[in-house]
């Protein structure tokens, strides 16, 4: 069962590729970082940028673009226009009830940003009755410590649940310490009648020093712990509250979800120190509601109609800084001047309609349509600057609005009771972000940016046979028009943001699981991808049409051998192989990163009823690998080293 249609639906009925990571798997893996969990879904790669930093890769190259929508119980964690690439920073994944990853556009139900994928994290629920809890503590050979604590109980129609996640990490590279505190608090009111209410409060605080700079090839190979940008930092404060109110009626369901969000980020970005050194402080307050009505018109036909409304008010202040270097390391900075100070209020209104028809006993047809309206009311609190030679252009105060129509259609066909085929067409879109529109740097036409449009076709086959083998195979092609890309001039290092012509993304993904014996399982996930410019001429005389997009791995793979012998008393031993293919470091396709292969092992043993010991060894052979890289003639080749061999161990108890 998955919630891709905003309520639980059999996965077999969905004409799309959706990966499910359930609470048993999450509890067994106890992931330090989302990458340890997400890599099990074919075609999904989570880049571990150091500390808690990350960026998601689903049917796209490695980039930091707002192409993914992150949800908590179906509610976006941030508003349209306020995308954060490290969006899982303040989401409590190690204690989640389930994580669902829908690949490809999801705009027809969820709106802007849901182009390449939708990641929905479902928070824990109280036990159905009585009192239950668990606790675990763990550490590592590299100064990492984490405590996970949960307690919940239900009496009568009231259920309460508290989950707390506390992390302190010294970092494996120089000056990369981080502290993270997350809390999820749930109150469910359900007396078995027509109304059920689920209130969820999420609190988060993250204090991350530099994640570690990119390095030249020599330092990458011989001195990977070196950090030339220790002054970088990120501080995050988040408060989110949502109340899911379900009113059950005969053949119908009315769901109303009001919510509140507060997000604040203070960031000195390391990636900008070479061309635009600055730090910024931004925050946003949101009030919104999701209203949905589902009606079963007959045993074979269902409609879902709804509207999403969100009002967000935010502000941002950027301060240019002067850097102090010693021996190639940036050791300090001083404030120079405020280069941006603006307020932006956004209003989004989005009605949608979704239908499902069981046309025959084997054929199911779905279709949907959504209209999004987004308005940005921007106030520039400094002077206006529009000058091609200026380092920090500032658009004048203005209102900008966008609208988009997102259709989708698909079908599933049951070839047998255990074998299912599906086909889908989906339209996706995303509006430019407030940063892209109103914090343009050297760009002078940022307020003329257009929304990105995506058209995706997918065909797949999934199911099981001989009771021991299950699989899913999917092929997709997706074309993005007016993709918002950053072009870096190789000679000057100057970055310019603009709509490209067209980019195309296509590939094949396969996941398979084989129960070799009752205690031994072999599982794998693999994707082969092709990401290239169909049409892009970023500057006069330069034509990159036909080139492969930078940082687009050719293939992504993951394989696991899991053993559950009796002597572990319910524990598990697992060997995991992880593969990332080669990719170009620049859009001119002149430099290449060769990819990497890693091996990880983990194991657990139940030493007493409800008590478990566990170990995991990351990067068994201590391979030198890069999690990210780039090249231009101005800065040269830069690679970000991945974490060296690290042993984690812990103990957990349940009652």
N, C-alpha and C positions, 0 to 999 in steps of 0.2 A: 504494500500500500504506500502510495506517495501522494503528496499534496500539491502537485503541479497545477491542478485546476482550482487551487485555494480550498480544497477539502479533500479528504482521503479518497483515493481512487485506485483500483487495481493497476499495477504497473503495466500489465499486459494490454490494458485498454488504451494506452497513450500512444499516439503516433509520433513519438519522439524518443530520443535517447536520454534516459535519466538514470543516474547512478545513485545508489542508496548506501549510506554508511550508517549502520545501526548502532544502538547503544552497547551491544555485546562486543562489537569490533572496537568501538572507541574505548571501552573499558579495558579491553585486552591490550591495545596498542599504547594507551596512555601517552598520546602524542605530545612531544615537547613543542612541535611546530606543525601547522596544518599540512605541510608537505609530506609528513610521515603518514598521513591519512589519505590525502586526496590522490596521491600517485596510483592508487589501486583502481581508479576509474579510468578506462581507456581514453586516451587523448587529453587527460587532465594533468597539467604540470604546475606545481606550486614552487616558485622560485624563492629559496631561502636566502635573503639578502643580508642576514646577520641579525642577531638578537631576535626581536619580534617582527622585524621588517619582512615584507614579502610582496610579490606581485603574482597575479594569477595568469595562467596560460591555458586557454581552451579555444581550439580552432583559430588561434591567432599566433603571431610571433611573440617573443618576449618583449613586452612594452609596458608602459605605465598609463595607458589611455583608459578613459572611462567606458569600457566595453562590457563590463560585468555588473550585475545587480546583486547586492548582498542583502539578504533578508533575515529577519529574526521572527520566527512564527508567522512568516508571510508579510511582515511589515518592513519596508526598506530601512536600513540603519542610518541612511543619510538621504537628504532631499535631492531632487533633481537639480543639477547645477553645482552640487557640493560634493562631488565624487572624491573619494580618498583611496588611493591604490593599496594602502595598508589597511583596508577596511576591516580585516579580521583581527586587528590589534586589540580591539575592545569587545570582542565576542568570545564567550566562554565555551570554546569547542571541546576541551578535554572533559567537560561535564555535560555535554549536550545529550539530548535524548536521541537525536538522529540528525544527520546532515544529508540533504538531497541536492544533487548537482544536475541541473538540466542543461544540456549542451545545445548551443545554437540560440537563435532569437526567442525571447519570451515576451516581446513587447505587447502582444495582443491582450495579455492579461496583466502585465506588470509595468509597462510603460518604458520611459527613457532609460538608457544604459543597458537594457537587457538584450544586447546584440550577440555577444559570443557565448553567454551563459548566465544562468541564474543559480546562485548558491543560497540555499535556505537552511538555516540552523534552527532546529526545534529545541526549545528549552525543556528541562526535566519537569515531570509532573509529580505531585505527591503520591505516596503509595495508596493503593485503593482502599486499604484499611489498616489500622494500627499505626505503629511507629517503626521507622527504619532509618538507618544511617550508614555512612561509610567514611573512612578517612584513609589517606595515604600520604606518605612523605618520601621524597626521593632526592638524590644528589648525583653529582657526576665528578669525574676526574678533572673537570675544568671549571670548578667553582660555580656550578649550577645547583640551585636548591628550589624545590617546589613542594607546597602542601595543598592537598585537595580535601575539602571537608563538606559533607552533605548530611542534612538531617531533614526528615519530613514525617508528617503524620496526618491521618484523616480520622475525624470523628463526626458522625452524623453527616450533614451535607457540606461540611467545611474541610478543606484539605490545605495544608501549609507545607511549603518546601523551601529550604535555603541551601544554596550552593556557593561555596567560597573557594577561590583559586588565587593563591599567593605565590609569587615567583620572584626570586632574586638570582641574577645571573652576572657573574664577573666578566663574562665574554671571553672567547678564546683568542681574540686579537687585542692589541693594545688599546686601552681607553674605550672599551665597548661595553661597559657595564649597563645593566638595565634592571629596573624594578617594575613589577606589574601586579596590580590588585584588581580582581574581578569578583563581582557578586551578583547572583541571580536569585530573586525572591518571588515566590509564586503563591497565590491564594486562589484556590478553586472553590466555587460555590455551586454545588450540583446536588439537588435533592431528588433527582430522578424524574422531575417534572418537565414542563415545557421549556424552562429557561436554564441555561448553564452559563456561568460567568467565570472567565479565567483572567485574573489580573497578574501581570508580570512586571517587576521592576528590575532593571539592569543598571548596575553601577560599575564604572571602570576608571582606573587611573594608571597611566603608563609614563614612566620616566626613563627614556632611553638615551644614553650617550651615543656618540657616533657609532654607526654600524660597521665602520671600517671602510677605508677608501678603496677605490680601484687602484691597482698597482701596474707598473710596467712589467714587461715579461721577465726581467731579471729578478725583481723583488718577488713577483708571483711565484717563481720557481724556488728561490733560495731564502726568502725572508717573508713568508706569507702573513706573519702576525704583525708586520709593520703597518702602521696606520698614519698616513700623512695628513689626515684631516680630523684630529681628535677634538676640535672645537665644535664639530657638528653635534646637534642634539634634536630630540623630538620629545615633547611633553603633550600628553593627551588626557583630557577629562571628559567623561561621557556619562549622561544620565538619560535613560530611556524608560518610558512607562507605556504599557498598552493594556487595554481591557477588551477581551474578546467576549462578546455577548451573543450567544446563540439562542434563538427562539425557534423551537421545533414545532412544526405544524404538520397536519396530515398531508403527505406528499410534497412538503415544502420545508424550507429552512431560510430564516432571515438571520443574517449575521451583521453585526455592527461592531466595528473596532475603532474606537477613538484612541489617539495616542499623543504622546508628548516626547520631544527629543531635545537634548542639549548636547552639543559637541563643541569642544574647544581644542585647537591645535596650536602649539607654539613650536616653531620649526626653524632650525638653521640647516638648510639642505646642503648636503655634501656635494650633490651632483652639480650645483650651480656655482661652486666656489671658483671654478676656472674661468667663467665668463660673466657671472652676475652675482658676486658675493652679497648676501643679504640674509636677514632673518625676518620672519613674519609671525604675527599673532592674529588668528582668525577664530571666530566663534559663530554659532548659528543656533537659533531657537526655532523649533517647529511645533505646530499644532495641526493635526490632521485627523482624517477618519476614512476608513474603508467600509463601504456599505454594499452588501451583496445579498441577492435573493435567488435562491435555487428552487425550481419547481419541476417536479416530475409530471409531465402532462399525460404520460402513459407509462406502461412497463418498458417501452422501447425508446422513449424520447424525453430528454431532459434539457432545460434551458437554465443558464446562469446569467443574470443581469446585475450590473453593479456600477458604482461610481467611486472613484478615489479623489479625495480633496486634500490638498496640503498647502499650508501657508508657512513660509520660513522667512525669518529676518536674520540677516547676518552682517558682519563687518570684517574688515581686514586692514591691517597696517603693516607695511613693509619698510624696513630700515636698511639702507645700504651701509655696508661695513668695509673698513680697511683692514687688511690682513697683515699679520706679523709672522714671518717665516724664519726658521732656524734650521739649517741643514736639510732643506727640502721639506720640512714639516711645518704646517700652519699651527703655531702654538698659541696665538692670541688674536684678538680683533678689537677694534674700536668703532663705535657708532659714528657715522658720517652725516647722514641726513635721512629724513623720511621721504621715500620715493613713491609710496602708494598709501592712500588712506581713503577708503570708500565704504559705503553701506550698500547693500543690495537686498531687496525684498523680492521673494518669488512666490507666485501663486500658480498652482497646477490644478487643473480640473480634468478628469478623465473618465467618461462613461464607457462601458464596454458591454458586449453581449457575446455569449458563448453557448453553443448548442452541441448536443451529443445524440446521435441516432443509431440505435441497434437495428440496422436495416435488415439483416438476416441473422440467423443463429451464429454465423461465422464473421459477418462483415459489420464493422462499426465505423461510422463516419462522424467526424467532428469539424466544427468551423467556428471561427470567432472574429470579432471586429472590435477595435478600440480606437477612440478619438482622444488625443491628448492636446491640451492647450496649456502652454507655459508662458508666464509673463515675468520678465526681469525688470524691476524698478531700481535703477542704479543711480547713486548720488556720489559724485566725485568731490571729496572734501579738500582737494588741493587744486592747483592751477591745471588747466588743460594743456597737454603737450601732444602735438601731432607733427612729427618731424622724422623723416627717414634716417637722419643721422643721430637722433637722440637715443640714449641708452634705455630710457624709461618713458615710453609714450603713455599718456594718460587720456583716455577718451573723455569727452564732456558728459555731464549728467544726461541721462536719457532713459526711455523705456524701450525694451525690445521684447517681442513676443514670437513664439514659435507654435506651430500646430502640426500634427501628424496623424495620419490614418494608418492603422496597423491591422491588416487582415491576416488570417491564417486558415489553413484547411488541411485535413489529413484523414487517413483511414488506416484501420488495422484489419487484418484478415487472419483468422485462425485456421492454419493449414491442417493441424491436428489439435488434440487436446493439450499438447505440450509444445507446439511449434507455432510461432506467430510472426507474420510479416507486417511491416508498416511503411507508410509513405507520408511525407508532409511537405507543405510549402508554408514558409513563415516570413513575414516582413518585420524587420527590426529597425529601430532608429535610436538616435541619442541627440539631445540638444548640446550645444557647446556649454562648457562649464563656466561659472562666474569667473574663474581664474583665466580661462582662455579668452573670454570676452573683454574683461576689464583690467587684467594684469598682463598686457601683451608684450612687455619688454620692448624690443626694437621693432616689432610689427606695428604697422600704422593702420591696418584695415581689419583689426580683430573684431570689431562690432559688426562687420559684414559677413562673419562666418555663418555658414549654413549648417543645418542638422545633417548628421551622417545617416544615410539610408542603407539598409542591408536586405538583400533577397536571398533566402536560403532554401535549398531543396535537399531532402534527406530520404534515403531508402534503407530499410534494415530488416534483419531477420534475427529472431531470438527464441530461446526455448531450452529444452532439455531432451535427452534421450538416454536410453538404457539405464535410467535411474541414477546414474553416477556422473553424468556430464551435463553441464549447463553452459550456455554461451550467449553472446550478443555480437552481431556484426552490423555495422552501419557505414554507409558511404554518404558523403555530403559535399555540396559545393555552395559557396556563399560569395556573393559579389557585393562589395561596399562601394557606394558612390558618395562623392564629396567627403571621403575620409579625412579627418582632421589630423594632419601629420606635422611633425617638426622637422624642418630641413636644416641641417648644420653645414655651413659653408666649410669645406675641407681646408681652405687656405686661411681663413680668418677666425674660425670657431664661432662665428655669429649664427645664432639660431633664429629661424623665422617660422611662424606657425601659419598654416594655410590649409584650405580644402584641396585635397588631391583630386585627380580625375577619378580613376577607379582602381581598386585592388581586388584580387580574387584569392579565395582561400578554399582549398579542397583537400579531401583526404579520405582515408579508410581507417576505421577503428574496430578493434576486436577485443573482446574479453572472454575468457574461458576459465572454467573451474572443473577439475576432475578429481573425484574421490577415488584414489588408487586403492585404499583399503578403508576400513572403518576408522582408522586412526591417522591416515596419511592423505593429505590433499595437496594437489598441485594446481596453482592458479596463476593466470597471467593477464596482462593488459598491454596492448600495443597499438600504436597509431602511426601511420605514414602520412605526412602532410606536404602540401605545396602552397606557399604564400608568395605572391608576386604582384608587381605593379602592372596593371593592364594599360594604364595611361597616367603618366605623371611627368611634368616638365617643371621642376621647382624654380629654376632660374633660367634666364635667357641662354640658349645654347646648350643647356643640359637636358637630356632626354633619358629618363630612367625607365621608360616603358619597357616591359619585358624582364626587368631585373628582379631578382629575388629580394624580398624585403629583409632588412637587416635583422639579425637575431631571431631567425625563423628556423628552429631545429627541424631537420628532415624527418626524424622519427623520435618517438618517445616510447620507452618500454619499461615494464615492471613484471617481475616473476617472483612467486613465493612458494616455498615448500613448507607446509605446516604439518607438524607431528604432535599427536596427543596421546602419548603412551600412558599406560595405567599407573606407572610409578610416579608420575607427576601429580597424581590425585586430582585431576581436573585442570592442571596447568598445561602449557603449550610451549613447544619449541619451534622456532621459525627461522628460515634463511630467506633473505630478500635480496634480489638482484635488481639494480636500477640502471637504466640506460638513457642517455640523452645524446641525440645525434649532432652532427656538425652543423655550423651555421656561419653565415657571413657576418662580419662585424660592422659593415658599412653598406649603405644602399648602392654604392658604386661596385660592390662585390669584388673588392681588391684584397681584403684580408679575411682570414677564416679562423674560427675556433674549432678544434677537431672533435669536440664532444667528449664525453666521459662515461665510464662504467664504474659503478660502486657496488659494494656488498655490505649488507647489514645483517646482524643476527640478534634475536631476542628470545628470551625464555622466561617461564614462570613456573612456580611450584606452590601447591597449596600445602602449607605446613601444619595447619589445624583448621577445623571448621570455621569458615569465614575469614581466614587469614592467609595471605599470599605474599611470597617473595618474588621479585622480578628483576631481571637484568636485560639490558640491551646494549649492543656495541655498534656504534655508528662508524661507518667507513672503516671496515675491518682491516683493509690493506693500506690504510693511510694514504690514499691516492691524492695527488694534487689535482684539483679540478676547479673550474670557474663556474660560479652561479650566474654570472652576468658579464658582459664584455661590450666594448665599443671601440671604434677607430675613426679618427679623422687626422688630417695632416697637421692640424694645429696642436692637438694634444697627444697624438700618436696612439699606439695601441694600449688599451687599459683593460685589465681583467680583475674581477672581484673573486678572491679565493673562497672556496667552500670549506666548511668546518673539517678540521683534521680529526683523526681517530679519537673518539670519546666514549668512555664507558659510563653508562647510567645504571643506577640501582636503587631499589626502593622496597618498601613494605606497605601493604594495604590491609585493612580490616573492614568487614561488613557485619552489621547486626540488624 
